[in-house]
Amino acid sequence: LNEADLIGTIERLLPAAPPDVLAGIGDDAAVVRIGDRLVLLSTDMLVEGVDFDRSTITARDLGYRAIAVNLSDIAAMGGSPRYCLVALGMPRDPDPAWFVELVSGMVEAAREHAVAIVGGDLSRAETVVLSVTATGESVPGGVVLRSGAKPGDRLVVTGRLGAAAGGLRLLAAGPREAARARSAGWGRDLLDAQCRPAARVAEGQVLARAGATAMIDVSDGLARDLGRVCAASAVGAIVRLDRLPLAPGLQDLLRLTGDDPLDLALHGGEDLELLATLPAAAVEPAAATLAERFGTPLTDIGEMRADPDARIVATSQDGAERPLAPAGWDHFGT
Ligand SMILES: [Mg+2]
């Protein structure tokens, strides 16, 4: 059973959602109506040994990342995050200094986005387990689901791809290599993307207002996450590989570890960049706004096209089309 199979089982066993649930399982966040407001709900868990390694991430960065990955899911709906609940499992006798740093990192990420941490739960666990639940509100422009992409829409992505996966490979290369790459400059962006990723909250709202028809945050790799948009929207996509905005440090990483930049960009996860579909006329104004206000690049990397089988095709410089397999991070895959 892979992750998708397990989610499918849960969906089949759940009773039909009540009418005030506008979007349930299967998007970055659920959308529910409470009174006259649309509320976004999302949760995400980080498990030691699976999602992070305590020997390579500081407690402060871990706390920051735990909040950021949740705010990113609210961002992917075009929403405004408001509150977080934090559930934390830890082995017996945690180091007090480590714990203070962990909470400080959470506070830092929450403060950056004016989010309040309003409660949670503590328990004992074999390893560190950090689960955060975030709520958000929809903003003018409305909620952007994964399911609204139309044939002819352009496919755009914020920022650069592959940095977080590159940071992970750099950490795996060893502490000396990582430290050397950081001081040489090129490693810093990769390590920060892995340990201290930025949630594209303001960017998500701009894209929603610009008329984004679908949106997702790239948490499991471009290929897999684009596959989710295609499946939810029942459209295909063509991705121009020569246009992918590769993180600059990846060329240096290639020389050190042999990791292919394109492979990291397509299949590496955790970049927390936003992948959106937009009507063609909306791309340039949205890109200009993001560049002016936040200095965030927005790159047109392809087009959605009619295909009821929701296939993704990649083209490289030679123009040849190849199917792009939705490989990427799967918690239960091999
Ligand atoms: Mg997501």
Residues whose N, C-alpha, C, O or C-beta is under 5 A from the ligand:
A	BS01	MG	D28 D73 D217 S219
